[in-house]
Amino acid sequence: MAAASAQCGGGGLSLCLASAGIVKVLSIAAFTLAWTHSIEKSAWQEDWLVTPAGLTLQRARVKGTGAGMEPPPAARLVDGWFQWSPPPVPRPEVVLGNSGAAGEWRLCQKGRCQTLSEIFGHPIGANVTTMSVCKNP
């Protein structure tokens, strides 16, 4: 994934990540957000699109069930993952917290995943990270 400063040019849309006063711009139109549930230690994944209207969740999946991670009734078990497609509601931003109990959030694109710490180039720790759409000039 290509990361650049917030003054990224070239037009189009990008994904902005902001944490502890630092902004990183990723030139991507779609990505998977992956993490491990802090209590059940089960894998979660969400597929997102970067759109002019905001970040839009396309599909979610969880590897197992348990406390606080019950899939909705529409979920179907596919290759060991409960997966579903929620209504595609664009969000102006998505806030990612980190309890430190289950590892880091990971952003994946084209089979390659990076932790937020790898993207920012330093440990994120318990800092909140905000994802939003960058509208480049």
N, C-alpha and C positions, 0 to 999 in steps of 0.2 A: 504494500500500500504506500502510495506516495504521500508524504507529509510535507507541508510548507507553512510559511507564516500566514497570519490572518489577512495580509495584504496580497492575497493570491489574485492573479488576473486571468484573463483569457475568456471570460464569459462563462455561461452555464451555471450549474449548481454543484456544490460540493458539500461534504459533511464537515461541520465545525464541532470540535471537541474543546470544551473549556474546563480547566481544573486549576485551582489555586492561582488564579490570575494569569494563566498561560493559555493561549488558544492555538490549537493545531487544526489545519485544514487538510482533509483527505479528499483527493479527487476521485470520488467513487459515486456511483449512482444507485448501487444496491450493496447490501452487506448482511452478514449474519452476526448477531450478537449472541455470544455463548457464555455460560457461567455454570457454576455448580451450586446447588441449593445448600445453604449454610447448615441446615439441620439434617436433612435426609441424604445429603451428599450425592444427589442425583443430578444428571446433566440436563440443562435447559438450553434451547436454541430458539431464536426468533429471526425471521427473515424480514428485513426492512428495505423500503425504497426511499430514496431522496427525491422528493417531488417539489414543484413550485408551491404547493399548498402546505407542505410540511413533511415530517417523517411519517411514513405510512407502514404499519405492521401488516405484512402479507400472510405470514404463517408462523405458528408457534408449535413447539414440540417439547415433550418432556420424556425422559427415560425412567419411567416408574411413577408411582404415586406415593402420597404420604402427607404429613402435616403441612398444611398451607400450600399444597401443590396439586390439588385435585383438578384434572382436566375437565373441561366443560362437557355437557352431554353430547355435543356434536363431534367430539374427538373420536378418532379412529386409530386403532393400533396397527402400525405399519412398520415392519422390520424392527420391532422392539421399542418403538417410540409411539407415544400417544401424540397425535398431531391434529391440528385444527386450523381453520382460517377465520379469524375474528373479523367483524365488520371493518372495512378499510377506512378508518377515521384518521385523517391527517392531524399530526400533533406539532405545535410550534416548537416544542422541545421535549426531550426525554431526560430525566435526571437519574443518574446512576449513583447509588450509595455503595459503600463498601464496609462491611462489618469486620473484615479481616478473618472471618471464621471459615471461609471456603475458597480462598484463592481469589484471583482477579477476574474482572470482566475481560472478555476477549472479543475482538472484532475480526471477522473472517471475510475474505473475498477470494474467489477463485481457488479455494482449497488451502489458502495460507492464512493462518491466524496469528495475531499479535495481542499481547496483553496491553492494557492501557499504559502501564509503566514503560513498555517497549516503545509504544507510539510517542509518548511524551519525552522519553530519554532519561527518565529518573523515576524513582519509586513514587507511586501515587498515594500509597498508604490509605488512610481513612478519608482522604479528601473526596468530596463529591465531584463527579464529572457530569457536565451538561452537554447533551448532543442536540444540535439544531442544524437547519439548512443554512448554508452560506450562499448568498446570492452575489456572485462575483461580477464586478463591473465589466 
